Amino acid sequence: MRRENKYVILKEKLQKEFNEFPIKFAFSNQQFEEGMKELGLNVNDTDKIVPISAGGFIRKSDVEAFNEMNKRHREEEKKAIENDPTGEGYIKDMFEYELANHEYGYTHDLDDSLSALGLTIKDINNDERLKHGLELVLNEYQEREREKEEDEEVEEE
C-alpha cells in the first residue's frame, strides 16, 4: 500500500484556503464584471480593488488578509521542510511530486521543478536533508529506467 504524500496533503490544504479567499480572475470584460459583482462591487468601483498576479484581483480591504495568508502558507511550507530531519519524509515527497509534475522522467531537467519549489542547486547543496531527499528520488527514477531497459531487452529476445 502506498503511503500518503505529505507534500500533496499540505499543498491541497493551502490550495483549499487560497480557493476560498475572495479572489477573482478576469480575462474578459464579462468575467471582470461578474467578478466585481461577486465581490459586492459595481463595475466602476475599480478604486476598491487591487490586481494580483495572473489576471486576479481582490478588494483593497482584503489586501492585509491576503498577504497574511500568503505569508502563513510560506511559513507552513518552510516548517514542513524544517520538520523533516532526514530528507526522507516531506522533503522526499515534495521532490517526488514536483519532478513528476514537471515531467522529469522525460526531460531529465530539474530547473522547472526547483523553480516551482523556490529552490536552487546551491540551496540543495547547502542542505544535506534537501540533497538526500532529491538523491532518493533521482535514484528511484534511475532504477525505473534500468527496469524499463531490462524489460525492453527481454522483449527483444
C-alpha positions as CSV (number, residue, x, y, z in Angstrom):
1,M,0.0,0.0,0.0
2,R,1.3,3.4,-1.0
3,R,1.7,6.0,1.8
4,E,0.2,9.4,1.6
5,N,2.4,12.1,0.1
6,K,2.9,14.7,2.9
7,Y,3.7,17.4,0.4
8,V,0.5,16.8,-1.6
9,I,-1.5,16.9,1.7
10,L,-0.1,20.3,2.6
11,K,-0.4,21.6,-0.9
12,E,-4.1,20.6,-1.1
13,K,-4.7,22.2,2.3
14,L,-3.1,25.5,1.3
15,Q,-4.8,25.5,-2.1
16,K,-8.2,25.0,-0.5
17,E,-7.7,28.1,1.7
18,F,-6.5,30.0,-1.3
19,N,-9.6,28.9,-3.3
20,E,-11.9,30.0,-0.5
21,F,-10.3,33.5,-0.4
22,P,-12.4,36.2,-2.2
23,I,-10.1,36.4,-5.3
24,K,-11.5,36.8,-8.8
25,F,-9.8,36.3,-12.1
26,A,-10.8,38.0,-15.3
27,F,-9.6,37.6,-18.8
28,S,-12.5,39.4,-20.5
29,N,-14.8,42.3,-19.7
30,Q,-17.6,39.9,-18.9
31,Q,-15.5,38.0,-16.4
32,F,-14.4,41.2,-14.8
33,E,-18.0,42.4,-14.4
34,E,-19.0,39.1,-12.9
35,G,-16.0,39.1,-10.5
36,M,-16.8,42.6,-9.4
37,K,-20.4,41.7,-8.7
38,E,-19.3,38.6,-6.7
39,L,-17.1,40.8,-4.6
40,G,-20.1,43.0,-3.9
41,L,-18.8,45.8,-6.0
42,N,-20.0,47.8,-9.0
43,V,-18.0,47.6,-12.3
44,N,-16.9,51.2,-11.8
45,D,-15.5,50.6,-8.3
46,T,-12.1,49.9,-9.7
47,D,-10.6,52.2,-6.9
48,K,-11.7,49.5,-4.4
49,I,-9.7,46.6,-6.0
50,V,-6.0,45.8,-6.5
51,P,-4.5,43.5,-9.1
52,I,-2.7,40.3,-8.1
53,S,-0.8,38.1,-10.5
54,A,-2.2,36.1,-13.4
55,G,-5.3,38.3,-14.1
56,G,-6.5,38.1,-10.5
57,F,-7.9,40.9,-8.3
58,I,-9.0,41.4,-4.7
59,R,-10.8,44.1,-2.7
60,K,-8.4,46.6,-1.2
61,S,-9.9,45.8,2.1
62,D,-8.7,42.2,1.8
63,V,-5.0,43.0,1.0
64,E,-3.8,42.6,4.5
65,A,-5.6,39.3,4.9
66,F,-4.3,38.1,1.5
67,N,-0.7,39.0,2.4
68,E,-1.1,37.3,5.8
69,M,-2.4,34.1,4.2
70,N,0.5,34.0,1.7
71,K,3.0,34.6,4.5
72,R,1.4,31.8,6.6
73,H,1.5,29.5,3.6
74,R,5.2,30.1,3.1
75,E,5.8,29.6,6.8
76,E,3.9,26.3,6.8
77,E,5.9,25.1,3.8
78,K,9.2,26.1,5.5
79,K,8.2,24.5,8.7
80,A,7.3,21.2,6.9
81,I,10.8,21.2,5.4
82,E,12.4,22.0,8.8
83,N,10.5,19.2,10.5
84,D,12.0,16.6,8.2
85,P,15.3,15.8,9.9
86,T,16.5,13.3,7.3
87,G,15.0,14.4,4.0
88,E,13.2,11.1,3.7
89,G,9.7,12.4,4.6
90,Y,8.2,15.7,3.4
91,I,11.3,16.7,1.5
92,K,11.4,13.5,-0.5
93,D,7.6,13.8,-1.1
94,M,8.0,17.4,-2.4
95,F,10.7,16.4,-4.9
96,E,8.8,13.3,-5.9
97,Y,5.7,15.3,-6.6
98,E,7.3,18.3,-8.4
99,L,9.7,16.1,-10.5
100,A,6.7,14.1,-11.7
101,N,4.6,17.2,-12.2
102,H,7.3,18.8,-14.4
103,E,8.0,15.5,-16.3
104,Y,11.5,14.9,-15.1
105,G,11.2,11.4,-16.3
106,Y,11.1,12.7,-19.9
107,T,13.2,15.9,-19.7
108,H,15.8,15.0,-17.1
109,D,15.8,18.7,-16.3
110,L,15.5,19.8,-12.7
111,D,15.0,23.5,-13.4
112,D,11.2,23.7,-13.6
113,S,10.8,21.5,-10.5
114,L,13.3,23.5,-8.5
115,S,11.8,26.8,-9.7
116,A,8.3,25.6,-8.5
117,L,9.8,24.9,-5.1
118,G,11.7,28.2,-4.9
119,L,15.0,26.4,-4.7
120,T,18.3,26.4,-6.5
121,I,21.0,23.8,-6.8
122,K,23.0,25.9,-4.3
123,D,20.2,25.7,-1.8
124,I,20.2,21.9,-2.2
125,N,23.9,21.5,-2.0
126,N,23.9,23.6,1.2
127,D,21.3,21.5,3.0
128,E,22.1,17.8,3.5
129,R,18.4,17.0,4.0
130,L,17.4,18.6,0.7
131,K,20.3,16.9,-1.0
132,H,19.4,13.5,0.4
133,G,15.7,13.8,-0.4
134,L,16.5,14.7,-4.0
135,E,19.1,12.0,-4.3
136,L,16.5,9.4,-3.1
137,V,14.0,10.5,-5.8
138,L,16.6,10.7,-8.6
139,N,17.8,7.2,-7.6
140,E,14.2,5.9,-7.9
141,Y,14.0,7.5,-11.4
142,Q,17.3,5.8,-12.4
143,E,16.0,2.4,-11.0
144,R,12.8,2.7,-13.0
145,E,14.8,3.5,-16.2
146,R,17.0,0.4,-15.6
147,E,14.0,-1.8,-15.1
148,K,12.4,-0.4,-18.3
149,E,15.6,-1.1,-20.3
150,E,15.8,-4.6,-18.9
151,D,12.1,-5.2,-19.8
152,E,12.8,-4.0,-23.3
153,E,15.8,-6.3,-23.7
154,V,13.7,-9.3,-22.6
155,E,11.0,-8.4,-25.1
156,E,13.6,-8.2,-27.9
157,E,14.9,-11.8,-27.2
